[in-house]
Amino acid sequence: MGDHDALFKRIFSVPAYAAELLRVVLSPELVAAIDLTSLELVPFGTVNAALVHRHVDLLLRARRRDGRGFVYFVTEHRSSPDARMPLRFMDYTHRVWVNHLLEHPDEVQLPPVISIVVHHGTLGWTAPRSLHEMVTDLVALPGAARYVPELRIALLDLAFATDEDLTGWTSSPVTRVALWLLRDGRDIEALLGGLQGFAAALARVVTLHPDEAMLFMSYILRVAGERSAHEVRRIVLQHVPNAEEPMASAAEQLIEEGLQRGLRQGVAQGLVEGRAALHDALHTLLVQRFGTVDPVSEARLHDADLAELKRLTGRVLGAPSLADVFASS
């Protein structure tokens, strides 16, 4: 499974990309009233610790065009509906306001705080979108609604977004590719099946934004899971030929992460368990690198001691074939 959280935060913590997201989610009238060129990420260090521990994904703010201060945007991405999401946003909003008043003790009015969910589950958002929906039988109490706090979520539900939607919503290829990967990132077959429609945008990312290209290639390989990295690489390069360098770098990074996990487990769990952990990690890396492990190589792995496993692991990146990994020194 791909790392959706890291992808979302890495891309949409960049104000230019976040501004595109806000243009999709918010009404045109609201967008026109906000200076999105002033959009900035609010570091969690400037918000009290309680908000940090609530794991809010992104907190952004931009200036109002009428000169009356800021508008804040609390933005969360979700892989599945959360029945208590409006209540969580109410808590976030309260904490943003408290922090704002601590920073501006002479102010008596509060800045608007807008709650946003980007949802990429497969069945769509079925949970409440407002606090009033969470309150029991509120409609059965005439006049009560005016006394109960209300908060509505601005929802971008990628489950129902078509390729045409994603293309029409965004002008930046980075934002377009990020939303596509989030939409299809639960299933490598769906992702590869949709690759052709986003190949041009991904090729532009590779040319113009190498750091983001590396992130996207790493995400695709993580989504691939047990499927051969060689096969995934072949399909990606078939549609995006200039992606060879970031794809190779991403594969090397994942292999190194696998090696480090195996070695860390070896230190933490002792020599015997460490050998088993490194054996499993090396087997996974070999499958991802070469597609399969033949019975003879399987037997070599089974009989290898910890030192031999380390030696073999050190060869994975540079060996052109499975046979070269196991060749005698």
Backbone hydrogen bonds in HBPLUS format (Angstrom, degrees):
<---DONOR---> <-ACCEPTOR-->    atom                        ^
c    i                          cat <-CA-CA->   ^        H-A-AA   ^      H-
h    n   atom  resd res      DA  || num        DHA   H-A  angle D-A-AA Bond
n    s   type  num  typ     dist DA aas  dist angle  dist       angle   num
A0007-LEU N   A0003-ASP O   3.16 MM   4  6.40 163.4  2.19 153.0 157.9     1
A0008-PHE N   A0004-HIS O   2.89 MM   4  6.07 170.5  1.89 158.3 160.8     2
A0009-LYS N   A0005-ASP O   3.02 MM   4  6.17 174.9  2.02 155.2 156.9     3
A0010-ARG N   A0006-ALA O   2.91 MM   4  5.86 160.1  1.95 145.7 152.2     4
A0011-ILE N   A0007-LEU O   3.08 MM   4  6.15 165.8  2.10 152.4 155.4     5
A0012-PHE N   A0008-PHE O   2.95 MM   4  5.91 161.9  1.98 154.7 158.6     6
A0013-SER N   A0009-LYS O   3.06 MM   4  5.55 120.8  2.42 135.8 141.4     7
A0014-VAL N   A0011-ILE O   3.23 MM   3  5.91 163.0  2.26 114.8 119.8     8
A0017-TYR N   A0014-VAL O   3.01 MM   3  5.55 123.2  2.35 116.3 129.7     9
A0018-ALA N   A0014-VAL O   2.91 MM   4  6.07 163.2  1.94 158.8 163.9    10
A0019-ALA N   A0015-PRO O   2.81 MM   4  5.91 150.9  1.89 149.2 156.0    11
A0021-LEU N   A0017-TYR O   3.16 MM   4  6.53 153.5  2.23 145.1 152.3    12
A0022-LEU N   A0018-ALA O   2.93 MM   4  6.28 156.7  1.99 152.3 158.3    13
A0023-ARG N   A0019-ALA O   3.03 MM   4  6.28 150.0  2.12 145.3 153.0    14
A0024-VAL N   A0020-GLU O   3.25 MM   4  6.54 137.6  2.44 140.3 150.4    15
A0024-VAL N   A0021-LEU O   3.09 MM   3  5.25 132.5  2.33  99.0 111.7    16
A0025-VAL N   A0021-LEU O   3.06 MM   4  6.36 157.1  2.12 151.3 157.6    17
A0026-LEU N   A0022-LEU O   2.90 MM   4  5.70 171.8  1.91 153.5 156.3    18
A0031-VAL N   A0027-SER O   2.97 MM   4  6.26 164.1  1.99 159.1 164.0    19
A0032-ALA N   A0028-PRO O   2.95 MM   4  6.11 154.3  2.02 145.4 152.0    20
A0033-ALA N   A0030-LEU O   3.06 MM   3  5.15 135.7  2.26  98.3 110.8    21
A0034-ILE N   A0031-VAL O   3.18 MM   3  5.36 163.0  2.21 108.3 113.5    22
A0065-ARG N   A0033-ALA O   3.00 MM  32  5.53 176.1  2.01 141.3 140.5    23
A0035-ASP N   A0063-ARG O   2.90 MM  28  5.54 172.4  1.91 172.0 173.6    24
A0038-SER N   A0035-ASP O   2.98 MM   3  5.69 160.8  2.02 117.8 124.0    25
A0039-LEU N   A0036-LEU O   3.20 MM   3  5.04 164.2  2.22 101.5 105.4    26
A0040-GLU N   A0061-ARG O   2.88 MM  21  5.60 149.5  1.97 155.1 165.0    27
A0061-ARG N   A0040-GLU O   2.98 MM  21  5.60 150.2  2.07 152.7 162.1    28
A0042-VAL N   A0059-LEU O   2.81 MM  17  5.54 172.7  1.81 154.3 154.4    29
A0046-THR N   A0043-PRO O   2.98 MM   3  5.72 162.7  2.02 119.7 124.7    30
A0047-VAL N   A0044-PHE O   3.00 MM   3  5.13 159.4  2.04 107.0 113.6    31
A0051-LEU N   A0048-ASN O   3.00 MM   3  5.86 139.9  2.17 124.5 132.4    32
A0053-HIS N   A0049-ALA O   3.06 MM   4  6.38 160.1  2.11 156.2 160.6    33
A0054-ARG N   A0051-LEU O   3.07 MM   3  5.12 147.1  2.18  99.1 109.3    34
A0055-HIS N   A0052-VAL O   2.99 MM   3  5.53 162.8  2.02 115.9 121.1    35
A0058-LEU N   A0075-THR O   3.01 MM  17  5.10 150.3  2.10 154.6 157.5    36
A0075-THR N   A0058-LEU O   2.87 MM  17  5.10 175.7  1.88 157.3 158.6    37
A0060-LEU N   A0073-PHE O   2.96 MM  13  5.07 165.1  1.99 142.6 147.3    38
A0073-PHE N   A0060-LEU O   2.75 MM  13  5.07 157.8  1.80 147.6 146.9    39
A0062-ALA N   A0071-VAL O   2.99 MM   9  5.50 150.6  2.07 148.6 157.6    40
A0071-VAL N   A0062-ALA O   2.80 MM   9  5.50 147.2  1.91 158.9 170.0    41
A0064-ARG N   A0069-GLY O   2.91 MM   5  5.92 165.3  1.93 168.0 164.4    42
A0067-GLY N   A0064-ARG O   3.21 MM   3  5.51 162.0  2.24 109.6 112.9    43
A0072-TYR N   A0112-PRO O   2.88 MM  40  6.19 175.0  1.89 160.5 159.7    44
A0114-ILE N   A0072-TYR O   2.84 MM  42  6.15 169.5  1.85 148.9 149.8    45
A0074-VAL N   A0114-ILE O   2.93 MM  40  6.19 153.1  2.00 153.1 162.0    46
A0116-ILE N   A0074-VAL O   2.89 MM  42  6.13 160.6  1.93 167.6 166.4    47
A0076-GLU N   A0116-ILE O   2.90 MM  40  6.23 163.6  1.93 155.5 159.8    48
A0118-VAL N   A0076-GLU O   2.85 MM  42  6.29 156.2  1.91 153.6 161.6    49
A0078-ARG N   A0118-VAL O   2.91 MM  40  6.27 154.7  1.98 145.5 150.7    50
A0120-HIS N   A0078-ARG O   3.03 MM  42  6.49 158.8  2.07 164.2 171.0    51
A0085-MET N   A0082-ASP O   3.15 MM   3  5.33 163.0  2.18 118.8 118.0    52
A0088-ARG N   A0084-ARG O   3.05 MM   4  6.37 155.0  2.12 154.9 162.8    53
A0089-PHE N   A0085-MET O   2.94 MM   4  6.23 157.7  1.99 155.6 161.6    54
A0090-MET N   A0086-PRO O   2.94 MM   4  6.22 144.6  2.06 142.2 152.1    55
A0091-ASP N   A0087-LEU O   3.10 MM   4  6.41 152.1  2.18 144.7 151.2    56
A0092-TYR N   A0088-ARG O   2.94 MM   4  6.32 159.3  1.98 149.9 155.6    57
A0093-THR N   A0089-PHE O   2.81 MM   4  5.98 164.2  1.83 150.9 155.1    58
A0094-HIS N   A0090-MET O   3.00 MM   4  6.18 162.9  2.03 147.4 151.5    59
A0095-ARG N   A0091-ASP O   3.09 MM   4  6.34 159.3  2.13 150.3 155.5    60
A0096-VAL N   A0092-TYR O   2.89 MM   4  6.20 153.2  1.97 153.3 161.2    61
A0097-TRP N   A0093-THR O   2.96 MM   4  6.22 163.1  1.99 155.0 159.2    62
A0098-VAL N   A0094-HIS O   2.93 MM   4  6.18 162.2  1.96 151.0 156.0    63
A0099-ASN N   A0095-ARG O   2.99 MM   4  6.09 163.5  2.02 144.4 149.1    64
A0100-HIS N   A0096-VAL O   2.89 MM   4  6.09 153.0  1.96 146.3 154.3    65
A0101-LEU N   A0097-TRP O   2.96 MM   4  6.23 159.4  2.00 154.5 158.7    66
A0102-LEU N   A0098-VAL O   3.01 MM   4  6.28 144.2  2.14 144.1 154.4    67
A0103-GLU N   A0099-ASN O   3.02 MM   4  6.32 145.8  2.14 144.9 153.8    68
A0104-HIS N   A0100-HIS O   2.86 MM   4  6.06 134.7  2.06 140.9 154.6    69
A0107-GLU N   A0104-HIS O   3.08 MM   3  5.75 164.4  2.10 123.9 128.6    70
A0154-ALA N   A0115-SER O   2.85 MM  39  6.06 177.5  1.85 158.7 158.9    71
A0117-VAL N   A0154-ALA O   2.94 MM  37  6.30 158.4  1.98 155.4 159.9    72
A0156-LEU N   A0117-VAL O   2.84 MM  39  6.19 163.3  1.87 167.5 172.1    73
A0119-HIS N   A0156-LEU O   2.86 MM  37  6.16 160.1  1.90 155.0 161.8    74
A0158-LEU N   A0119-HIS O   2.78 MM  39  5.90 150.4  1.87 167.4 171.7    75
A0153-ILE N   A0129-ARG O   2.81 MM  24  5.27 154.2  1.87 160.8 163.6    76
A0131-LEU N   A0151-LEU O   3.02 MM  20  5.43 139.3  2.19 137.1 149.5    77
A0134-MET N   A0131-LEU O   2.81 MM   3  5.16 143.1  1.95 108.1 120.0    78
A0135-VAL N   A0132-HIS O   3.31 MM   3  5.27 148.7  2.41  97.7 106.2    79
A0140-ALA N   A0137-ASP O   3.08 MM   3  5.30 145.0  2.21 102.8 113.2    80
A0141-LEU N   A0138-LEU O   3.11 MM   3  5.52 166.2  2.13 114.6 118.0    81
A0144-ALA N   A0141-LEU O   2.99 MM   3  5.52 167.1  2.01 139.5 142.0    82
A0147-TYR N   A0144-ALA O   2.90 MM   3  5.59 157.7  1.95 122.4 129.3    83
A0148-VAL N   A0145-ALA O   3.23 MM   3  5.22 156.8  2.29 102.4 109.4    84
A0160-PHE N   A0157-ASP O   3.39 MM   3  6.31 161.8  2.43 121.2 123.2    85
A0161-ALA N   A0158-LEU O   3.11 MM   3  4.86 164.0  2.14 101.9 106.9    86
A0165-ASP N   A0162-THR O   3.07 MM   3  5.00 118.2  2.47  92.5 107.6    87
A0166-LEU N   A0162-THR O   3.08 MM   4  6.47 165.8  2.10 157.7 158.3    88
A0167-THR N   A0163-ASP O   3.01 MM   4  6.23 154.4  2.08 147.4 154.6    89
A0168-GLY N   A0164-GLU O   2.87 MM   4  5.98 156.1  1.92 146.1 152.9    90
A0169-TRP N   A0165-ASP O   2.79 MM   4  5.90 150.3  1.88 158.3 166.3    91
A0176-ARG N   A0172-SER O   3.12 MM   4  6.33 164.0  2.15 151.9 156.8    92
A0177-VAL N   A0173-PRO O   2.96 MM   4  6.02 166.2  1.98 146.3 149.7    93
A0178-ALA N   A0174-VAL O   2.94 MM   4  6.07 160.9  1.98 149.1 155.1    94
A0179-LEU N   A0175-THR O   3.01 MM   4  6.19 165.3  2.03 152.1 154.8    95
A0180-TRP N   A0176-ARG O   3.09 MM   4  6.29 155.6  2.15 144.8 152.0    96
A0181-LEU N   A0177-VAL O   2.86 MM   4  6.10 163.5  1.89 155.6 159.7    97
A0182-LEU N   A0178-ALA O   2.97 MM   4  6.19 157.2  2.03 148.5 154.9    98
A0183-ARG N   A0179-LEU O   2.93 MM   4  6.08 154.9  1.99 144.0 151.1    99
A0184-ASP N   A0180-TRP O   2.96 MM   4  6.16 163.6  1.98 156.9 160.1   100
A0185-GLY N   A0181-LEU O   2.72 MM   4  5.08 116.7  2.12 140.0 151.0   101
A0187-ASP N   A0184-ASP O   3.29 MM   3  6.20 170.3  2.30 128.5 130.7   102
A0191-LEU N   A0187-ASP O   2.95 MM   4  6.22 159.6  1.99 154.1 160.7   103
A0192-LEU N   A0188-ILE O   2.88 MM   4  6.01 167.9  1.89 150.0 152.8   104
A0193-GLY N   A0189-GLU O   2.87 MM   4  5.90 146.3  1.98 138.5 149.0   105
A0194-GLY N   A0190-ALA O   3.01 MM   4  6.19 137.5  2.20 140.8 150.2   106
A0194-GLY N   A0191-LEU O   3.23 MM   3  5.28 130.6  2.49  94.8 107.0   107
A0195-LEU N   A0192-LEU O   3.24 MM   3  4.98 157.9  2.30  96.8 103.3   108
A0198-PHE N   A0195-LEU O   3.00 MM   3  5.36 143.6  2.13 108.8 119.5   109
A0199-ALA N   A0195-LEU O   2.89 MM   4  5.75 103.3  2.49 149.0 168.7   110
A0199-ALA N   A0196-GLN O   3.37 MM   3  5.07 167.2  2.39  99.1 102.7   111
A0202-LEU N   A0198-PHE O   2.93 MM   4  6.14 160.7  1.96 152.9 159.0   112
A0203-ALA N   A0199-ALA O   2.82 MM   4  6.01 154.4  1.88 149.8 157.0   113
A0204-ARG N   A0200-ALA O   3.05 MM   4  6.32 149.8  2.15 143.6 151.2   114
A0205-VAL N   A0201-ALA O   3.00 MM   4  6.33 151.0  2.09 145.6 153.7   115
A0206-VAL N   A0202-LEU O   3.00 MM   4  6.32 157.8  2.05 149.6 154.9   116
A0207-THR N   A0203-ALA O   3.12 MM   4  6.39 152.8  2.20 142.8 149.6   117
A0208-LEU N   A0204-ARG O   2.82 MM   4  5.91 166.8  1.84 156.9 160.5   118
A0209-HIS N   A0205-VAL O   2.68 MM   4  4.96 154.1  1.75 139.1 146.1   119
A0213-ALA N   A0209-HIS O   2.96 MM   4  6.18 153.5  2.03 154.0 162.7   120
A0214-MET N   A0210-PRO O   3.00 MM   4  6.20 154.5  2.06 145.6 150.7   121
A0215-LEU N   A0211-ASP O   3.14 MM   4  6.45 155.9  2.20 144.4 150.8   122
A0216-PHE N   A0212-GLU O   2.90 MM   4  6.18 159.6  1.95 152.1 157.1   123
A0217-MET N   A0213-ALA O   2.95 MM   4  6.18 162.4  1.98 153.0 157.3   124
A0218-SER N   A0214-MET O   3.02 MM   4  6.15 158.7  2.07 147.3 153.3   125
A0219-TYR N   A0215-LEU O   2.97 MM   4  6.19 154.1  2.03 146.1 153.6   126
A0220-ILE N   A0216-PHE O   2.95 MM   4  6.23 160.9  1.99 151.5 155.8   127
A0221-LEU N   A0217-MET O   3.05 MM   4  6.30 160.8  2.09 149.0 153.5   128
A0222-ARG N   A0218-SER O   2.95 MM   4  6.20 148.3  2.05 145.2 154.4   129
A0223-VAL N   A0219-TYR O   2.89 MM   4  6.19 154.5  1.95 153.0 160.2   130
A0224-ALA N   A0220-ILE O   3.04 MM   4  6.29 143.4  2.18 140.5 150.6   131
A0225-GLY N   A0222-ARG O   3.25 MM   3  5.52 136.9  2.45 102.0 111.9   132
A0227-ARG N   A0224-ALA O   3.08 MM   3  5.37 157.9  2.13 136.1 131.7   133
A0232-VAL N   A0228-SER O   3.12 MM   4  6.46 164.8  2.14 152.5 156.4   134
A0229-ALA N   A0288-GLN O   2.83 MM  59  4.54 124.8  2.14 107.3 124.1   135
A0233-ARG N   A0229-ALA O   2.81 MM   4  5.88 161.0  1.85 147.3 153.2   136
A0234-ARG N   A0230-HIS O   3.00 MM   4  6.19 154.0  2.07 142.2 149.0   137
A0235-ILE N   A0231-GLU O   3.09 MM   4  6.39 158.5  2.14 150.2 154.7   138
A0236-VAL N   A0232-VAL O   2.96 MM   4  6.21 165.6  1.98 156.2 160.2   139
A0237-LEU N   A0233-ARG O   2.93 MM   4  6.06 171.7  1.94 156.1 158.6   140
A0238-GLN N   A0234-ARG O   3.00 MM   4  6.08 136.0  2.20 137.5 149.2   141
A0239-HIS N   A0236-VAL O   3.09 MM   3  5.49 131.7  2.34 105.4 116.8   142
A0240-VAL N   A0236-VAL O   2.73 MM   4  5.82 153.6  1.80 153.0 162.2   143
A0243-ALA N   A0240-VAL O   3.00 MM   3  5.67 159.0  2.05 128.0 130.2   144
A0247-MET N   A0243-ALA O   2.98 MM   4  5.94 156.7  2.03 155.2 162.6   145
A0248-ALA N   A0244-GLU O   2.95 MM   4  6.08 159.2  2.00 149.2 154.4   146
A0249-SER N   A0245-GLU O   2.97 MM   4  6.21 163.2  2.00 155.1 159.9   147
A0250-ALA N   A0246-PRO O   2.90 MM   4  5.99 155.5  1.96 143.5 150.1   148
A0251-ALA N   A0247-MET O   2.97 MM   4  6.18 155.8  2.03 146.2 152.7   149
A0252-GLU N   A0248-ALA O   2.99 MM   4  6.23 159.7  2.03 150.0 155.1   150
A0253-GLN N   A0249-SER O   2.98 MM   4  6.18 152.7  2.05 143.9 151.6   151
A0254-LEU N   A0250-ALA O   3.00 MM   4  6.29 157.3  2.06 150.0 155.0   152
A0255-ILE N   A0251-ALA O   2.98 MM   4  6.21 156.7  2.03 149.4 156.0   153
A0256-GLU N   A0252-GLU O   2.93 MM   4  6.14 159.5  1.97 148.1 153.6   154
A0257-GLU N   A0253-GLN O   2.91 MM   4  6.18 152.8  1.98 145.5 153.4   155
A0258-GLY N   A0254-LEU O   2.93 MM   4  6.17 154.3  1.99 145.2 151.9   156
A0259-LEU N   A0255-ILE O   2.95 MM   4  6.27 156.0  2.01 149.6 156.0   157
A0260-GLN N   A0256-GLU O   2.90 MM   4  6.15 164.2  1.93 152.0 156.1   158
A0261-ARG N   A0257-GLU O   2.92 MM   4  6.14 154.1  1.99 148.0 155.0   159
A0262-GLY N   A0258-GLY O   3.07 MM   4  6.30 159.4  2.12 146.1 151.3   160
A0263-LEU N   A0259-LEU O   2.93 MM   4  6.22 159.8  1.97 154.2 159.8   161
A0264-ARG N   A0260-GLN O   2.84 MM   4  5.97 158.9  1.89 149.0 154.9   162
A0265-GLN N   A0261-ARG O   3.00 MM   4  6.16 159.7  2.04 147.7 153.0   163
A0266-GLY N   A0262-GLY O   3.00 MM   4  6.22 142.3  2.14 137.6 148.5   164
A0267-VAL N   A0263-LEU O   3.05 MM   4  6.40 150.8  2.14 147.9 154.2   165
A0268-ALA N   A0264-ARG O   2.95 MM   4  6.18 163.0  1.98 151.2 156.2   166
A0269-GLN N   A0265-GLN O   2.82 MM   4  5.69 157.4  1.87 147.8 152.8   167
A0270-GLY N   A0266-GLY O   3.15 MM   4  5.54 128.4  2.43 131.5 138.3   168
A0274-GLY N   A0270-GLY O   2.74 MM   4  5.64 146.4  1.85 149.6 161.3   169
A0275-ARG N   A0271-LEU O   2.94 MM   4  6.09 149.6  2.03 144.6 150.7   170
A0276-ALA N   A0272-VAL O   3.24 MM   4  6.60 158.2  2.29 146.1 151.2   171
A0277-ALA N   A0273-GLU O   2.90 MM   4  6.17 157.4  1.96 149.6 156.0   172
A0278-LEU N   A0274-GLY O   2.91 MM   4  6.09 162.0  1.94 150.5 155.2   173
A0279-HIS N   A0275-ARG O   2.81 MM   4  5.96 153.9  1.88 147.2 155.2   174
A0280-ASP N   A0276-ALA O   3.00 MM   4  6.24 162.8  2.03 149.2 152.5   175
A0281-ALA N   A0277-ALA O   2.96 MM   4  6.16 159.4  2.00 146.9 153.1   176
A0282-LEU N   A0278-LEU O   2.83 MM   4  5.94 162.7  1.86 150.7 155.3   177
A0283-HIS N   A0279-HIS O   2.94 MM   4  6.14 157.9  1.99 148.5 154.8   178
A0284-THR N   A0280-ASP O   3.04 MM   4  6.27 160.8  2.07 147.9 152.5   179
A0285-LEU N   A0281-ALA O   3.00 MM   4  6.26 156.9  2.05 147.7 154.2   180
A0286-LEU N   A0282-LEU O   2.92 MM   4  6.14 158.2  1.96 152.4 157.9   181
A0287-VAL N   A0283-HIS O   3.05 MM   4  6.31 158.5  2.10 149.7 155.1   182
A0288-GLN N   A0284-THR O   2.96 MM   4  6.21 161.5  2.00 150.2 155.4   183
A0289-ARG N   A0285-LEU O   2.81 MM   4  5.94 150.0  1.90 146.5 155.4   184
A0290-PHE N   A0286-LEU O   2.82 MM   4  5.79 167.3  1.83 152.0 155.3   185
A0291-GLY N   A0287-VAL O   2.77 MM   4  4.67 139.5  1.93 126.8 133.8   186
A0298-GLU N   A0294-ASP O   2.91 MM   4  6.18 154.3  1.98 153.6 162.2   187
A0299-ALA N   A0295-PRO O   2.96 MM   4  6.20 152.2  2.04 145.4 151.7   188
A0300-ARG N   A0296-VAL O   3.02 MM   4  6.38 151.0  2.11 143.8 151.9   189
A0301-LEU N   A0297-SER O   2.93 MM   4  6.22 158.2  1.97 151.8 157.1   190
A0302-HIS N   A0298-GLU O   2.95 MM   4  6.18 157.2  2.00 146.8 153.4   191
A0303-ASP N   A0299-ALA O   3.08 MM   4  6.29 150.0  2.17 147.7 154.0   192
A0304-ALA N   A0300-ARG O   3.08 MM   4  6.06 123.4  2.42 140.7 154.2   193
A0304-ALA N   A0301-LEU O   3.27 MM   3  5.23 145.4  2.40  98.0 107.8   194
A0309-LEU N   A0305-ASP O   2.93 MM   4  6.21 157.4  1.98 155.8 162.9   195
A0310-LYS N   A0306-LEU O   3.01 MM   4  6.26 156.7  2.06 150.3 155.9   196
A0311-ARG N   A0307-ALA O   3.02 MM   4  6.31 154.9  2.08 143.9 150.9   197
A0312-LEU N   A0308-GLU O   2.90 MM   4  6.16 161.2  1.94 153.7 158.1   198
A0313-THR N   A0309-LEU O   2.90 MM   4  6.05 157.8  1.95 147.7 154.2   199
A0314-GLY N   A0310-LYS O   3.02 MM   4  6.23 152.1  2.10 146.3 153.1   200
A0315-ARG N   A0312-LEU O   3.00 MM   3  5.24 147.8  2.11 103.4 113.5   201
A0316-VAL N   A0313-THR O   3.18 MM   3  5.39 151.6  2.27 107.0 114.8   202
A0319-ALA N   A0315-ARG O   2.98 MM   4  5.80 143.0  2.12 163.5 172.6   203
A0325-VAL N   A0322-LEU O   3.12 MM   3  5.24 128.0  2.40  97.5 110.9   204
A0327-ALA N   A0323-ALA O   2.95 MM   4  5.99 108.6  2.47 137.4 155.6   205
